[in-house]
Amino acid sequence: MSGRALLRAGLGLLAGTQVVPALWILLLPELFWKWPWVSHLPPYNEHLLRDFGGASAALAVVLCSAAAALERRLVITALVAYLVSSVAHLLFHAQHLEPLSAASGAGFMALLGVAVLLPAALLWLAAGGAALREPERPVRRPAP
């Protein structure tokens, strides 16, 4: 698989990891709240959940745009934005594992770790070139 194809597939996968929970949260926030990895941190706050769902949907838009365009600055920006979110998510949950069983906590940390390692690997690939498009430069015309 070429670097471009790998980046496009990775960006699409990351976008999917945002679209699914975003739709779930925006359409059924109470059902999302009942998920064991979420509900152990009460109280329920529909406003914050819907804000998080909207932010996840917005990040999915950026990731999808990067996957479609494969333009260097957009890809790097999308991956850095995803990394900022996923590192913050991992750090928070790493400090709040006590309500979970050992197996559930380990699984959750593994999942959140992949959410950091995958975009980091894709960022490394993108920074190395991966045959990404360079941004188009406007043509400067001499003044008449």
Buried (B, 14 or more C-beta within 10 A) or exposed (E): EEBBEBBBEBBBBBBEBBBEBBBBBBEEBEEBBEEEBBEEEEEEEEEEBEEBBEBBBEBBBBBBBBBEBBBBBBBBBBBBBBBEBBBEEBEEBEEEBEEBEEEBBEEBBEEBEEBBEBBBEBBEBBEEEBEBEEEEEEEEEEEE
